[in-house]
Amino acid sequence: MDITSLATRLGLALALGFVIGLERGWKERGEGEGKRAAGLRTFSLIGLMGGMFGMLSLGGDRILLAAGFVTTGAVMAAFISRESQREGDYSATTLVAALLTFMLGASAVLGDMKIVAGAGVVTVGLLAYKTQLHGWISRITWDELRSGFLLAAMTFIALPLLPDRPIDPWGTLNLHELWLITILIAAISFLGYVAVKIAGPSRGLVMAAALGGLISSTAVTLTLAGLARSGAARLGLLAGSILASGAVMMARVLVLAGVLNLSLALALAVPLLAAALVQAIAAWVLIGRGKNGGAKAEDLAHKNPFLLSQVLRFGAMLGAVMLAAGIAHSVYGGAGLMAVAAISGFADVDAITLSVAKMGPASVTGAAAVLVAAGVNTLAKAVYAGVAGGVKLGALLFGLNAAALAVAAAFFLLVPPLR
C-alpha cells in the first residue's frame, strides 16, 4: 500500500473516531474535566489507534491487532465501570461504541473504505437517536413486533424454500412468485397501518381515512359509514373521507401493477389517475363543506393487518383468482377474464391486478379487466356504505364514484396509453 493511500485510510480512521467522540462528548458536555471516561479526544485516539494496529497487521499477522483490541476493551471497561458506579448508570453503550470505534479504525486500513464509512455513519445515527429509538420501543406493541418477525420469516425463510416454476398445466401458478406477491401486499398494508398510527388523532379523520386506503378502502368505507349511521359526524365529511380512501386505492392499484409489469401500469395510468383525481376533487369539496364534524381520527381504528391467518387467507384467495383468471383466459379468452375480474372485484382489486400483471406484456383486454375489477369494487363500496350508513350516504357515494368511473372509461377509450 502506497503512502498516500495509507494516509487517507488513517485519516478516515481518525475522522470516524472524531465523529463518534463528538456525539459521545456532546451528550456529556455538562460533565467537568476528568469526570467522564471517554469523550471527543479519547474516541478520536481510539479510532486512530485502531488504524495504526490495522497498519501494523497489513502483513497478515492479526495477533497484534487482536491484542490491541482486547487491551483497549479491558482498559475502557475499567474506566467506564468506575464511572458507572459513581453515577449509578450501568449502560454498556459507551464501551461498545469504543470497541466498535477501534474496529472501524482497523477496518478503515484493512477493508473497504466505503463500507467502513457507511458503518460509521450508522453507528453515529444509532447513538444520536437514543431518545427517539427508546420512545419508539415504548410505543410499539407485541402484535406489531410479532408482525415484523413474521414478515422477516416469510421473506427469508419461507420464500427460498418454494419452487420457482409453474405447478399447474396452464403455467399460471408459481408458488414462489405467489408468495412474493403475498409478502408485497402484506408489507404495503402493514406500512399503511404504521402510517395511520403515526398520523394519529392530531392529523384528523381525513388523513387517517386516506392512509387507510393503503390497507383497505373497504374497511375505511364500512367504518365511516357506521359513524354516519350513528350521527357522529356530518355526512359531507364522512363521504369526502371515504372518497379520499378510494382515490388512494386507485393509486395503490397502479403502483402494484407497476411493480410486476410496467407496460400494464402505463396502460392503466391515465384512466386510474383520472378517476383518482375526480374522487380527490369531490373529496376536497365535500370535506370543505363538512368541516367541524364531531368524528375524530380515533374513531377510525385500523387493526394490524399483518396477521398470519389474514396473510394466508389473502394468499389463498390470490392463488385462486390467478388460477381462475389463467384458466378463463386460456379457455374462453377475454370474455372469461372479464367475468373473473367482475366477480373478484366485489371483494378485492389487488388479486386480479396481480394476476393480469403476471400474464405478460399489457393488452387492452388485460387493462380493461383491471379497470372492471376496480369499477365493480368502487361501486360495491358505495352500496356497502348505503347499507351501513344510510341511503343518503350510499346515493352520494354511488353518484360521485360513477362519475369518476365514467371519466376513467372515457380516458381509457379515447386517450392512447402511455408508452
C-alpha positions as CSV (number, residue, x, y, z in Angstrom):
1,M,0.0,0.0,0.0
2,D,1.5,3.4,-1.0
3,I,1.9,6.2,1.4
4,T,-0.9,8.3,0.0
5,S,-3.5,5.5,0.3
6,L,-2.3,4.7,3.8
7,A,-2.5,8.3,5.0
8,T,-6.1,8.5,3.5
9,R,-7.1,5.4,5.4
10,L,-5.6,6.6,8.7
11,G,-7.4,9.9,8.2
12,L,-10.7,8.0,7.8
13,A,-9.9,6.1,11.0
14,L,-9.3,9.3,12.8
15,A,-12.4,11.0,11.3
16,L,-14.7,8.2,12.4
17,G,-13.3,8.3,15.9
18,F,-13.8,12.1,15.9
19,V,-17.4,11.9,14.8
20,I,-18.3,9.2,17.3
21,G,-16.5,11.1,20.0
22,L,-18.3,14.3,19.1
23,E,-21.6,12.6,19.7
24,R,-20.5,11.0,22.9
25,G,-18.8,14.2,24.1
26,W,-21.9,16.3,23.3
27,K,-24.1,14.0,25.4
28,E,-21.8,14.5,28.4
29,R,-20.8,18.1,27.7
30,G,-22.1,19.2,31.2
31,E,-19.5,17.0,33.0
32,G,-16.4,18.6,34.2
33,E,-12.8,17.8,33.1
34,G,-11.9,14.3,34.1
35,K,-15.4,13.4,35.1
36,R,-16.2,11.2,32.1
37,A,-14.4,8.1,30.9
38,A,-14.3,8.9,27.2
39,G,-15.2,11.9,25.1
40,L,-14.1,13.6,21.9
41,R,-10.4,13.2,22.2
42,T,-10.5,9.7,23.6
43,F,-12.7,8.3,20.8
44,S,-10.6,10.1,18.2
45,L,-7.5,8.5,19.6
46,I,-9.2,5.1,19.7
47,G,-10.1,5.4,16.1
48,L,-6.6,6.4,15.1
49,M,-5.1,3.6,17.3
50,G,-7.3,1.0,15.6
51,G,-6.0,2.3,12.3
52,M,-2.4,2.1,13.5
53,F,-2.9,-1.5,14.7
54,G,-4.5,-2.3,11.3
55,M,-1.5,-0.8,9.6
56,L,0.9,-3.0,11.7
57,S,-1.2,-6.0,10.6
58,L,-1.0,-5.4,6.9
59,G,1.5,-8.3,6.6
60,G,-1.2,-10.8,7.5
61,D,-0.4,-11.3,11.2
62,R,-3.6,-10.5,13.1
63,I,-2.3,-11.4,16.6
64,L,-1.1,-7.9,17.4
65,L,-4.4,-6.5,16.2
66,A,-6.3,-8.9,18.4
67,A,-4.1,-8.0,21.4
68,G,-4.7,-4.3,20.8
69,F,-8.4,-4.8,20.6
70,V,-8.5,-6.8,23.9
71,T,-6.3,-4.4,25.7
72,T,-8.3,-1.4,24.6
73,G,-11.5,-3.1,25.6
74,A,-10.1,-4.0,29.0
75,V,-8.9,-0.5,29.8
76,M,-12.1,1.2,28.6
77,A,-14.2,-1.3,30.6
78,A,-12.2,-0.5,33.8
79,F,-12.7,3.3,33.4
80,I,-16.4,3.0,32.4
81,S,-17.0,0.7,35.3
82,R,-15.8,3.2,37.8
83,E,-17.8,6.0,36.1
84,S,-20.9,3.8,36.2
85,Q,-20.5,3.0,39.9
86,R,-20.2,6.7,40.6
87,E,-23.2,7.8,38.6
88,G,-25.4,4.7,39.1
89,D,-25.7,4.3,35.3
90,Y,-24.9,0.8,34.1
91,S,-25.3,1.4,30.3
92,A,-22.8,-0.5,28.2
93,T,-23.3,1.7,25.2
94,T,-20.1,3.8,25.6
95,L,-18.0,0.6,26.0
96,V,-19.5,-1.0,22.9
97,A,-19.0,2.3,21.0
98,A,-15.4,2.4,22.0
99,L,-14.8,-1.2,20.8
100,L,-16.6,-0.5,17.6
101,T,-14.5,2.7,17.1
102,F,-11.3,0.6,17.3
103,M,-12.7,-2.0,14.9
104,L,-13.8,0.7,12.4
105,G,-10.3,2.3,12.6
106,A,-8.7,-1.0,11.9
107,S,-11.2,-1.8,9.1
108,A,-10.5,1.6,7.5
109,V,-6.9,0.4,6.8
110,L,-7.6,-3.2,6.1
111,G,-11.1,-3.1,4.4
112,D,-13.3,-1.3,2.0
113,M,-13.4,2.4,2.9
114,K,-16.9,3.0,1.6
115,I,-18.4,0.2,3.7
116,V,-16.4,1.3,6.8
117,A,-17.6,4.9,6.3
118,G,-21.2,3.8,6.0
119,A,-20.9,1.7,9.1
120,G,-19.5,4.7,10.9
121,V,-22.5,6.8,9.9
122,V,-24.9,4.1,11.0
123,T,-23.1,3.9,14.4
124,V,-23.4,7.7,15.0
125,G,-27.0,7.6,14.0
126,L,-27.8,4.8,16.4
127,L,-26.0,6.7,19.2
128,A,-27.6,10.1,18.4
129,Y,-31.2,8.9,18.1
130,K,-31.3,7.1,21.5
131,T,-34.3,9.1,22.8
132,Q,-36.3,8.5,19.6
133,L,-35.5,4.8,19.4
134,H,-36.4,4.3,23.1
135,G,-39.6,6.2,22.6
136,W,-40.4,4.1,19.6
137,I,-39.8,0.9,21.5
138,S,-42.1,2.1,24.3
139,R,-44.9,2.7,21.9
140,I,-44.7,-0.5,19.8
141,T,-47.0,-3.3,20.8
142,W,-46.2,-7.0,20.9
143,D,-48.5,-7.7,18.0
144,E,-46.6,-5.1,15.9
145,L,-43.3,-6.6,16.8
146,R,-44.5,-10.0,16.0
147,S,-45.7,-8.7,12.6
148,G,-42.1,-7.6,11.8
149,F,-40.8,-11.0,12.8
150,L,-43.5,-12.7,10.6
151,L,-42.5,-10.5,7.6
152,A,-38.9,-11.5,8.1
153,A,-39.7,-15.2,8.3
154,M,-42.0,-15.0,5.3
155,T,-39.2,-13.3,3.3
156,F,-36.0,-15.0,4.4
157,I,-37.2,-18.5,5.5
158,A,-40.3,-19.5,3.6
159,L,-39.7,-17.8,0.2
160,P,-36.4,-19.5,-0.6
161,L,-38.0,-22.9,0.0
162,L,-40.8,-22.6,-2.5
163,P,-40.3,-23.8,-6.1
164,D,-39.8,-21.0,-8.6
165,R,-41.7,-22.7,-11.5
166,P,-45.3,-23.1,-12.6
167,I,-47.0,-26.1,-11.0
168,D,-50.3,-26.2,-13.0
169,P,-50.9,-27.4,-16.5
170,W,-51.8,-23.8,-17.6
171,G,-48.5,-22.4,-16.5
172,T,-50.2,-19.9,-14.2
173,L,-49.5,-20.8,-10.6
174,N,-45.9,-20.2,-9.5
175,L,-45.7,-20.7,-5.7
176,H,-42.5,-18.6,-5.4
177,E,-44.0,-15.7,-7.2
178,L,-47.3,-16.1,-5.4
179,W,-45.7,-15.9,-2.0
180,L,-43.5,-13.0,-3.1
181,I,-46.6,-11.1,-4.2
182,T,-48.4,-12.0,-0.9
183,I,-45.4,-10.6,1.0
184,L,-45.6,-7.4,-1.1
185,I,-49.3,-6.8,-0.4
186,A,-48.9,-7.6,3.3
187,A,-45.9,-5.3,3.6
188,I,-47.8,-2.4,1.9
189,S,-50.8,-3.0,4.2
190,F,-48.6,-3.0,7.2
191,L,-46.9,0.2,6.1
192,G,-50.3,1.8,5.7
193,Y,-51.2,0.7,9.2
194,V,-48.0,2.2,10.5
195,A,-48.7,5.4,8.7
196,V,-52.1,5.7,10.2
197,K,-50.7,5.1,13.6
198,I,-48.0,7.7,13.2
199,A,-50.5,10.2,11.8
200,G,-52.6,9.8,15.0
201,P,-55.7,11.7,16.0
202,S,-54.0,15.1,15.8
203,R,-53.8,14.7,12.0
204,G,-57.5,14.3,11.6
205,L,-60.1,11.9,10.3
206,V,-59.4,12.7,6.6
207,M,-55.7,11.8,6.7
208,A,-56.4,8.6,8.7
209,A,-59.0,7.6,6.1
210,A,-56.7,8.4,3.1
211,L,-53.8,6.5,4.6
212,G,-56.3,3.7,5.4
213,G,-56.7,3.3,1.7
214,L,-53.3,1.7,1.7
215,I,-54.7,-1.0,4.0
216,S,-58.3,-1.5,2.9
217,S,-60.5,1.2,1.4
218,T,-63.5,-1.2,2.0
219,A,-62.7,-1.3,5.8
220,V,-62.5,2.5,5.8
221,T,-65.9,2.7,4.0
222,L,-67.6,0.4,6.4
223,T,-66.1,2.1,9.5
224,L,-67.1,5.7,8.4
225,A,-70.5,4.5,7.2
226,G,-71.1,3.3,10.7
227,L,-70.3,6.7,12.0
228,A,-72.8,8.2,9.6
229,R,-75.5,5.9,10.9
230,S,-74.8,6.9,14.5
231,G,-74.7,10.6,13.6
232,A,-71.1,11.1,14.9
233,A,-70.1,13.5,12.1
234,R,-71.5,15.4,9.1
235,L,-72.4,13.5,6.0
236,G,-70.1,15.5,3.8
237,L,-67.0,15.0,6.0
238,L,-67.5,11.2,6.0
239,A,-68.3,10.9,2.3
240,G,-65.3,13.0,1.5
241,S,-63.1,10.9,3.7
242,I,-64.4,7.7,2.0
243,L,-63.7,9.2,-1.4
244,A,-60.2,10.1,-0.3
245,S,-59.5,6.5,0.6
246,G,-60.9,5.4,-2.7
247,A,-58.5,7.7,-4.6
248,V,-55.6,6.3,-2.6
249,M,-56.8,2.8,-3.6
250,M,-56.7,3.7,-7.3
251,A,-53.1,4.9,-6.9
252,R,-52.2,1.7,-4.9
253,V,-53.5,-0.5,-7.8
254,L,-51.4,1.5,-10.2
255,V,-48.3,1.0,-8.1
256,L,-48.9,-2.7,-7.6
257,A,-49.3,-3.2,-11.3
258,G,-46.1,-1.3,-12.0
259,V,-44.0,-3.4,-9.6
260,L,-44.6,-6.5,-11.7
261,N,-45.5,-5.2,-15.1
262,L,-44.5,-1.7,-16.2
263,S,-46.4,-1.9,-19.5
264,L,-49.6,-2.7,-17.6
265,A,-49.1,0.2,-15.3
266,L,-48.6,2.6,-18.3
267,A,-51.8,1.3,-19.8
268,L,-53.7,1.9,-16.6
269,A,-52.0,5.2,-15.6
270,V,-54.3,7.6,-17.5
271,P,-57.7,6.1,-16.5
272,L,-56.8,5.3,-12.9
273,L,-55.2,8.7,-12.3
274,A,-58.2,10.4,-13.9
275,A,-60.6,8.5,-11.6
276,A,-58.5,9.2,-8.6
277,L,-58.4,12.9,-9.5
278,V,-62.2,13.1,-9.8
279,Q,-62.5,11.4,-6.4
280,A,-59.9,13.6,-4.8
281,I,-61.6,16.8,-6.1
282,A,-65.0,15.6,-4.9
283,A,-63.5,14.7,-1.5
284,W,-61.9,18.2,-1.2
285,V,-65.3,19.9,-1.9
286,L,-67.2,17.6,0.5
287,I,-64.7,17.9,3.3
288,G,-64.6,21.7,2.9
289,R,-68.4,21.8,3.4
290,G,-68.4,19.2,6.2
291,K,-65.7,20.7,8.5
292,N,-66.2,20.8,12.2
293,G,-67.9,17.5,12.3
294,G,-67.8,15.5,15.5
295,A,-65.9,12.5,14.4
296,K,-62.3,12.1,15.4
297,A,-59.4,10.0,13.9
298,E,-59.5,7.6,16.8
299,D,-63.0,6.6,15.6
300,L,-61.2,5.1,12.5
301,A,-59.3,2.4,14.3
302,H,-57.4,0.1,12.0
303,K,-56.4,-3.4,13.2
304,N,-52.9,-4.6,12.5
305,P,-53.4,-6.2,9.0
306,F,-50.2,-8.4,9.3
307,L,-51.8,-11.4,11.0
308,L,-50.7,-14.9,9.8
309,S,-54.3,-16.0,9.3
310,Q,-55.1,-12.9,7.2
311,V,-51.9,-13.3,5.2
312,L,-52.6,-17.0,4.4
313,R,-56.2,-16.2,3.6
314,F,-55.1,-13.5,1.1
315,G,-52.5,-15.8,-0.4
316,A,-55.1,-18.5,-0.9
317,M,-57.6,-16.0,-2.5
318,L,-54.8,-14.6,-4.7
319,G,-53.8,-18.1,-5.8
320,A,-57.4,-19.0,-6.6
321,V,-58.0,-15.8,-8.6
322,M,-54.7,-16.2,-10.5
323,L,-55.6,-19.8,-11.4
324,A,-59.2,-18.9,-12.3
325,A,-58.0,-16.0,-14.4
326,G,-55.4,-18.1,-16.2
327,I,-57.9,-20.9,-17.0
328,A,-60.6,-18.5,-18.1
329,H,-58.2,-16.6,-20.3
330,S,-56.9,-19.8,-21.9
331,V,-60.3,-21.4,-22.4
332,Y,-62.7,-18.5,-23.0
333,G,-60.3,-15.7,-24.0
334,G,-61.0,-12.1,-23.0
335,A,-64.6,-12.7,-22.0
336,G,-63.6,-15.3,-19.4
337,L,-61.0,-12.9,-17.9
338,M,-63.6,-10.1,-17.7
339,A,-66.0,-12.4,-15.8
340,V,-63.4,-13.4,-13.3
341,A,-62.4,-9.7,-12.9
342,A,-66.0,-8.6,-12.3
343,I,-66.6,-11.3,-9.7
344,S,-63.3,-10.8,-7.8
345,G,-63.9,-7.0,-7.8
346,F,-66.7,-7.4,-5.2
347,A,-64.1,-8.5,-2.7
348,D,-60.7,-7.2,-3.8
349,V,-58.9,-5.5,-6.7
350,D,-55.3,-6.5,-5.9
351,A,-55.7,-10.2,-6.8
352,I,-56.9,-9.7,-10.3
353,T,-54.4,-6.8,-10.8
354,L,-51.5,-9.0,-9.9
355,S,-52.9,-11.9,-11.9
356,V,-53.1,-9.8,-15.1
357,A,-49.7,-8.4,-14.4
358,K,-48.2,-11.9,-14.5
359,M,-49.7,-12.7,-17.9
360,G,-47.0,-10.8,-19.8
361,P,-47.0,-7.6,-21.8
362,A,-50.1,-5.4,-21.3
363,S,-53.1,-5.9,-23.6
364,V,-56.3,-4.0,-24.0
365,T,-58.2,-6.9,-22.5
366,G,-55.9,-7.2,-19.5
367,A,-56.0,-3.5,-18.7
368,A,-59.8,-3.5,-19.2
369,A,-60.1,-6.4,-16.8
370,V,-58.2,-4.5,-14.0
371,L,-60.4,-1.4,-14.6
372,V,-63.6,-3.6,-14.5
373,A,-62.5,-5.0,-11.1
374,A,-61.7,-1.5,-9.8
375,G,-65.0,-0.2,-11.1
376,V,-67.0,-3.1,-9.5
377,N,-65.2,-2.7,-6.2
378,T,-65.7,1.1,-6.2
379,L,-69.5,0.8,-6.8
380,A,-69.8,-2.1,-4.4
381,K,-68.3,0.0,-1.7
382,A,-70.9,2.7,-2.3
383,V,-73.6,0.0,-1.9
384,Y,-71.9,-1.2,1.3
385,A,-71.9,2.4,2.6
386,G,-75.6,2.8,1.8
387,V,-76.4,-0.4,3.8
388,A,-74.2,0.5,6.7
389,G,-74.6,4.3,6.8
390,G,-78.0,5.1,5.2
391,V,-79.4,5.8,1.7
392,K,-78.2,9.4,1.6
393,L,-74.6,8.4,2.1
394,G,-74.8,5.5,-0.3
395,A,-76.5,7.5,-3.1
396,L,-74.0,10.4,-2.7
397,L,-71.0,8.0,-3.0
398,F,-72.6,6.0,-5.8
399,G,-73.2,9.1,-7.9
400,L,-69.7,10.5,-7.4
401,N,-68.0,7.2,-7.9
402,A,-70.0,6.5,-11.0
403,A,-68.9,9.9,-12.4
404,A,-65.2,9.1,-11.6
405,L,-65.5,5.7,-13.3
406,A,-67.2,7.3,-16.3
407,V,-64.3,9.7,-16.7
408,A,-61.9,6.8,-16.3
409,A,-63.7,4.8,-19.0
410,A,-63.7,7.8,-21.4
411,F,-59.9,8.3,-20.9
412,F,-59.3,4.6,-21.4
413,L,-61.3,4.6,-24.7
414,L,-60.2,7.9,-26.1
415,V,-56.7,8.6,-24.8
416,P,-53.8,6.4,-26.1
417,P,-51.9,4.7,-23.2
418,L,-48.6,5.9,-22.1
419,R,-45.5,4.3,-23.5
